[in-house]
Amino acid sequence: MQILFVHPNFPAQFGHIASRLVQRPDVDCVFVSRAATGTRDGIRCVQYTTRGGATRSNHYCSRTFENAVWSAHGVYEACRSAPDLKPDLIVGHSGFGTTVFLRELYDAPIVNYFEYYYHPRGTDRKNLVPLREMDEAETTKILAEIGLIEAQENRRMSQLDLARARAALALRTIHSPITGVVIERSLATGEFAKQAPIVRIAQIDPLRVEVIVPVSLLNKITVGMRADVLPEVGGAHTGRVTVVDRVVDAASGTFGVRLALPNADYRLPAGLKCKVRFPTR
């Protein structure tokens, strides 16, 4: 047996009876409200939303009815979107009108809890909040909820616009795969790039030092070895061997060695002649 409880709040007046009934293995309790989702103490919760309500332009005597109709419509849409809901019994609160349209969905008995009684003047008890003020407070609450939904939607749209703008900017931004200095510019500002080169960049950190050494040092120089590099200007610096050529030039009896020379501050320009002093063993 499936019992559907309907109330704007959870658990409201139905919490105790729903908690007791859900303990029975043959009873499935579902609670439709504006407040709760997921499962609470074994009770499955379905959330509904209202897309409208009374405003200040409505007559204060019709505001409760206006709010009740929108609540009933929200409950109807939430239940229609849950095809597994097939209640054998519906329990609701008549004061909020939430069960009005459920007869259009389900052929099940509807039991309503009657709590509110309205009079043209005064109230049924003394010192209670006047009906007009209650309706105005409810209207203000609904308007605030609608305003919150609109603000959240505007925020989401702004985030989408920001992401779109960033994506468009990324398509119009060119990044060099290396860090270096521009030595040649092929295009000026405003020219259409297509596939043509824009600039030519020299990577001078680290500097590559190419040196020719005699074959007698072939097995004495290894990758990772440190050596002193003495350019024609700038003093002595320490470099590290990165490549040792394994092919010897027979005519000159020499082979090539490449070193990496750190140049983070770009103090040394590229293209200088230099000498390299390898450590002796």
C-alpha positions as CSV (number, residue, x, y, z in Angstrom):
1,M,0.0,0.0,0.0
2,Q,1.3,3.4,-0.9
3,I,0.2,6.5,1.1
4,L,0.9,9.9,-0.3
5,F,1.2,12.8,2.2
6,V,1.0,16.3,0.8
7,H,1.9,19.5,2.8
8,P,4.1,22.5,2.0
9,N,6.3,21.8,5.0
10,F,7.9,18.6,6.1
11,P,7.0,16.8,8.3
12,A,4.3,19.2,9.5
13,Q,1.2,17.6,11.2
14,F,1.8,14.2,9.4
15,G,5.3,13.4,10.6
16,H,4.3,11.2,13.5
17,I,1.8,9.1,11.6
18,A,4.0,8.8,8.6
19,S,7.0,7.6,10.7
20,R,4.8,5.0,12.3
21,L,3.2,3.7,9.1
22,V,6.5,3.5,7.3
23,Q,7.7,0.9,9.8
24,R,5.1,-1.5,8.4
25,P,6.6,-3.7,5.7
26,D,3.4,-3.4,3.5
27,V,3.3,0.4,3.6
28,D,5.2,2.8,1.4
29,C,5.1,6.4,2.5
30,V,5.8,9.3,0.1
31,F,5.8,12.9,1.2
32,V,5.4,15.8,-1.3
33,S,6.5,19.2,0.1
34,R,8.4,22.3,-0.8
35,A,11.0,21.7,1.8
36,A,12.4,18.2,1.7
37,T,14.1,15.9,-0.8
38,G,15.7,12.5,-0.7
39,T,14.7,10.0,2.1
40,R,13.9,11.1,5.7
41,D,13.5,8.3,8.3
42,G,12.4,5.9,5.6
43,I,10.0,8.3,4.1
44,R,10.6,9.2,0.4
45,C,10.4,13.0,-0.1
46,V,9.4,14.6,-3.4
47,Q,9.9,18.4,-3.7
48,Y,7.5,20.6,-5.6
49,T,8.0,24.3,-6.6
50,T,5.5,27.1,-7.2
51,R,5.9,29.3,-10.3
52,G,3.6,32.0,-9.2
53,G,1.5,33.3,-6.4
54,A,-0.4,36.3,-5.1
55,T,1.0,39.8,-5.5
56,R,0.3,43.1,-3.8
57,S,-2.1,43.9,-6.7
58,N,-4.4,41.0,-5.7
59,H,-7.3,41.7,-3.3
60,Y,-6.3,40.5,0.1
61,C,-9.4,38.3,0.3
62,S,-8.3,36.4,-2.8
63,R,-4.6,36.1,-2.0
64,T,-4.9,32.8,-0.1
65,F,-6.9,31.3,-3.0
66,E,-4.3,32.5,-5.5
67,N,-1.4,31.0,-3.4
68,A,-3.4,27.8,-2.9
69,V,-4.0,27.4,-6.7
70,W,-0.3,27.8,-7.5
71,S,0.6,25.3,-4.7
72,A,-1.9,22.8,-6.1
73,H,-0.5,23.2,-9.6
74,G,3.1,22.7,-8.3
75,V,2.1,19.5,-6.5
76,Y,0.3,18.3,-9.6
77,E,3.4,18.8,-11.8
78,A,5.7,17.2,-9.3
79,C,3.5,14.1,-9.0
80,R,3.0,13.9,-12.7
81,S,6.8,13.9,-13.2
82,A,7.1,10.8,-10.9
83,P,5.5,7.9,-12.8
84,D,6.2,5.5,-10.0
85,L,3.8,7.3,-7.7
86,K,0.6,5.3,-7.6
87,P,-1.0,6.1,-4.2
88,D,-3.7,4.0,-2.7
89,L,-4.5,6.8,-0.2
90,I,-3.8,10.6,-0.3
91,V,-3.5,12.6,2.9
92,G,-3.3,16.4,2.7
93,H,-3.9,19.8,4.3
94,S,-7.0,21.6,3.0
95,G,-5.8,25.0,4.1
96,F,-3.0,25.1,1.5
97,G,-5.1,23.6,-1.4
98,T,-2.3,21.2,-2.4
99,T,-4.6,18.2,-3.1
100,V,-7.1,20.0,-5.4
101,F,-5.7,18.7,-8.7
102,L,-4.6,15.3,-7.5
103,R,-8.0,13.9,-8.5
104,E,-6.9,14.4,-12.1
105,L,-4.0,12.1,-11.6
106,Y,-5.1,9.4,-9.2
107,D,-8.2,7.4,-8.5
108,A,-7.6,7.2,-4.8
109,P,-9.4,8.4,-1.6
110,I,-8.2,11.9,-0.5
111,V,-8.3,12.6,3.3
112,N,-7.8,16.3,4.1
113,Y,-6.9,17.8,7.4
114,F,-9.1,20.9,8.1
115,E,-7.5,23.5,10.2
116,Y,-8.3,27.0,8.8
117,Y,-11.7,28.6,9.1
118,Y,-12.3,32.0,7.6
119,H,-14.7,34.8,8.6
120,P,-15.4,38.1,7.0
121,R,-14.3,40.0,10.1
122,G,-12.2,39.2,13.1
123,T,-10.8,35.7,13.8
124,D,-11.9,32.6,15.4
125,R,-9.6,33.3,18.4
126,K,-8.4,36.4,20.1
127,N,-4.8,37.7,19.8
128,L,-4.2,35.8,16.6
129,V,-2.5,37.4,13.6
130,P,-5.2,38.9,11.4
131,L,-5.9,37.0,8.1
132,R,-4.9,40.0,6.0
133,E,-1.5,40.2,7.6
134,M,-1.0,36.5,7.3
135,D,-1.8,36.6,3.6
136,E,0.5,39.6,3.1
137,A,3.3,37.8,4.8
138,E,2.7,34.7,2.7
139,T,2.7,36.8,-0.4
140,T,5.9,38.6,0.6
141,K,7.5,35.1,1.2
142,I,6.4,33.8,-2.3
143,L,7.6,37.0,-4.0
144,A,11.0,36.6,-2.2
145,E,11.2,33.0,-3.4
146,I,10.4,34.0,-6.9
147,G,13.0,36.8,-6.7
148,L,15.6,34.3,-5.5
149,I,14.9,31.9,-8.4
150,E,15.2,34.8,-10.8
151,A,18.5,35.9,-9.2
152,Q,19.9,32.4,-9.3
153,E,18.9,32.1,-13.0
154,N,20.5,35.4,-13.8
155,R,23.7,34.3,-12.0
156,R,23.8,31.1,-14.0
157,M,23.3,33.0,-17.2
158,S,26.1,35.4,-16.2
159,Q,28.4,32.5,-15.6
160,L,27.6,31.0,-19.0
161,D,28.3,34.4,-20.6
162,L,31.6,34.6,-18.8
163,A,32.6,31.1,-19.9
164,R,31.6,32.0,-23.5
165,A,33.6,35.2,-23.4
166,R,36.7,33.4,-22.0
167,A,36.4,30.7,-24.7
168,A,36.1,33.4,-27.4
169,L,39.2,35.2,-25.9
170,A,41.1,31.9,-25.9
171,L,40.4,31.4,-29.6
172,R,41.9,34.9,-30.3
173,T,45.0,34.4,-28.1
174,I,48.2,32.9,-29.3
175,H,50.7,31.4,-26.9
176,S,54.3,30.6,-27.7
177,P,55.3,27.1,-26.8
178,I,58.7,28.4,-25.5
179,T,59.9,31.3,-23.5
180,G,62.5,33.5,-25.1
181,V,63.1,36.8,-26.9
182,V,61.6,38.0,-30.2
183,I,64.2,38.3,-32.8
184,E,62.0,38.8,-35.8
185,R,58.4,40.0,-36.4
186,S,56.7,38.8,-39.5
187,L,53.2,40.4,-39.0
188,A,52.1,43.8,-37.6
189,T,49.1,44.5,-35.3
190,G,45.9,44.1,-37.2
191,E,47.1,41.8,-39.9
192,F,45.3,38.5,-40.5
193,A,47.5,35.6,-39.4
194,K,46.0,32.5,-41.1
195,Q,48.9,30.0,-41.1
196,A,51.7,32.5,-41.6
197,P,54.4,32.9,-38.9
198,I,53.9,35.8,-36.6
199,V,57.2,36.2,-34.8
200,R,60.4,34.3,-34.5
201,I,61.5,33.6,-30.9
202,A,64.9,32.6,-29.7
203,Q,65.1,30.5,-26.5
204,I,68.2,31.7,-24.7
205,D,67.6,30.0,-21.3
206,P,69.4,27.8,-21.2
207,L,72.0,28.7,-23.8
208,R,73.3,25.8,-25.9
209,V,77.0,25.7,-26.0
210,E,78.5,23.8,-29.0
211,V,82.2,22.9,-28.6
212,I,84.6,20.8,-30.7
213,V,87.1,18.8,-28.6
214,P,90.0,16.4,-29.6
215,V,89.4,12.7,-29.8
216,S,91.7,12.1,-26.9
217,L,88.9,13.2,-24.6
218,L,86.3,10.9,-26.1
219,N,85.8,8.6,-23.1
220,K,86.6,11.3,-20.5
221,I,83.6,13.6,-21.2
222,T,80.2,12.2,-20.2
223,V,76.6,13.4,-20.2
224,G,75.9,15.3,-16.9
225,M,79.5,16.4,-16.4
226,R,79.9,20.0,-15.4
227,A,82.4,22.3,-17.1
228,D,83.5,26.0,-17.0
229,V,82.3,28.1,-19.9
230,L,84.2,31.2,-20.6
231,P,82.4,33.5,-23.2
232,E,84.3,36.3,-24.7
233,V,82.3,38.7,-22.5
234,G,80.6,38.1,-19.2
235,G,83.1,36.1,-17.1
236,A,83.1,32.4,-16.3
237,H,80.0,30.3,-15.9
238,T,79.2,26.6,-15.2
239,G,77.5,24.5,-17.8
240,R,76.4,20.9,-17.9
241,V,77.1,18.4,-20.7
242,T,73.9,17.3,-22.4
243,V,75.1,15.6,-25.6
244,V,78.4,13.8,-26.5
245,D,78.7,13.1,-30.2
246,R,79.6,9.4,-30.8
247,V,80.7,10.1,-34.4
248,V,84.3,11.3,-34.7
249,D,85.5,13.5,-37.6
250,A,88.3,11.4,-39.0
251,A,89.8,14.3,-40.9
252,S,90.3,16.6,-37.9
253,G,90.4,14.0,-35.2
254,T,87.6,15.8,-33.2
255,F,84.1,15.3,-32.0
256,G,81.3,17.5,-30.9
257,V,80.0,18.2,-27.4
258,R,76.9,20.2,-26.4
259,L,76.4,21.9,-23.0
260,A,73.4,23.7,-21.4
261,L,74.3,27.0,-19.8
262,P,71.6,28.5,-17.4
263,N,70.7,32.0,-18.4
264,A,67.6,32.9,-16.4
265,D,68.2,36.6,-16.3
266,Y,69.2,36.8,-20.0
267,R,72.5,38.3,-18.9
268,L,74.4,36.6,-21.7
269,P,73.4,37.2,-25.3
270,A,73.3,34.3,-27.7
271,G,76.0,33.9,-30.5
272,L,79.1,34.6,-28.4
273,K,82.3,32.8,-28.9
274,C,83.6,30.9,-25.9
275,K,86.0,28.5,-24.5
276,V,85.2,25.4,-22.3
277,R,87.4,24.0,-19.6
278,F,86.6,20.4,-18.7
279,P,87.7,19.1,-15.3
280,T,90.8,16.9,-15.4
281,R,91.0,13.6,-13.6
